[in-house]
Amino acid sequence: MPTVWLVDRQFDSKGLVRLTYATEDGERVHTKELAEQRLVTGDGITAGREVDESALGETPEEEVERFATEASKMAADHDLDDRV
């Protein structure tokens, strides 16, 4: 299973958090949405995760470089299961 690293998190007005994880090359992404309340009551957000290949999408071209940079930093500084 491919490993992806947290590269972006966005909060919306409906109380949802969109987490974007990317491969270290920035080419592939995995997005997960969860209720903001789960950040408080749940296990938190991990620096990385392993996902099924079918759960990956292509990164928008304008984000590839930024996601690659962020994913590489996370991979260098954290273990997969580190809470961030």
C-alpha positions as CSV (number, residue, x, y, z in Angstrom):
1,M,0.0,0.0,0.0
2,P,1.3,3.5,-0.8
3,T,2.2,5.8,2.0
4,V,0.9,9.4,2.0
5,W,1.7,12.3,4.2
6,L,-0.4,15.2,5.5
7,V,0.1,18.2,3.3
8,D,-3.0,20.4,3.9
9,R,-6.0,20.8,6.2
10,Q,-9.0,23.0,5.5
11,F,-11.9,23.9,7.8
12,D,-15.3,24.8,6.4
13,S,-18.2,26.7,7.9
14,K,-20.2,23.4,8.3
15,G,-17.8,22.0,10.9
16,L,-15.9,19.7,8.5
17,V,-12.2,19.3,8.2
18,R,-10.7,18.3,4.8
19,L,-7.4,16.5,5.2
20,T,-5.2,16.1,2.2
21,Y,-2.5,13.6,2.2
22,A,0.0,13.2,-0.7
23,T,2.8,10.9,-1.9
24,E,6.3,12.2,-1.4
25,D,6.5,13.0,-5.1
26,G,3.4,15.1,-4.8
27,E,1.8,13.3,-7.8
28,R,-1.0,11.4,-6.0
29,V,-3.4,12.5,-3.2
30,H,-5.8,11.1,-0.7
31,T,-8.5,13.3,0.8
32,K,-10.4,12.6,3.9
33,E,-13.2,14.6,5.5
34,L,-14.2,14.4,9.1
35,A,-16.3,16.4,11.6
36,E,-14.2,19.0,13.4
37,Q,-15.5,17.5,16.7
38,R,-13.6,14.3,15.9
39,L,-10.4,16.3,16.2
40,V,-11.3,16.9,19.9
41,T,-12.8,13.6,20.8
42,G,-11.0,11.2,18.4
43,D,-7.4,10.0,18.1
44,G,-6.3,13.1,16.3
45,I,-4.7,13.4,12.9
46,T,-1.6,11.4,12.0
47,A,1.3,12.6,10.0
48,G,0.9,9.9,7.5
49,R,-1.0,6.8,6.5
50,E,-1.0,3.9,4.2
51,V,-3.9,3.8,1.8
52,D,-5.1,1.5,-0.9
53,E,-4.0,2.4,-4.4
54,S,-7.6,2.8,-5.4
55,A,-8.1,5.6,-2.8
56,L,-5.5,7.8,-4.5
57,G,-6.3,10.5,-7.1
58,E,-4.2,12.7,-9.2
59,T,-2.9,16.0,-7.7
60,P,-3.9,19.2,-9.5
61,E,-0.9,20.3,-11.6
62,E,-0.6,23.6,-9.7
63,E,-0.3,21.8,-6.4
64,V,2.2,19.0,-7.2
65,E,5.4,20.9,-6.2
66,R,3.9,22.3,-3.0
67,F,2.5,18.9,-2.0
68,A,5.8,17.2,-2.8
69,T,7.7,19.7,-0.6
70,E,5.2,19.3,2.3
71,A,5.0,15.5,2.1
72,S,8.8,15.2,2.1
73,K,9.1,17.5,5.2
74,M,6.5,15.4,7.0
75,A,8.2,12.1,6.1
76,A,11.6,13.5,7.3
77,D,10.2,14.8,10.6
78,H,7.6,12.3,11.6
79,D,6.6,8.6,11.8
80,L,3.4,7.6,10.1
81,D,1.4,7.4,13.4
82,D,2.7,10.7,14.9
83,R,-0.2,12.9,15.9
84,V,0.1,16.4,14.3
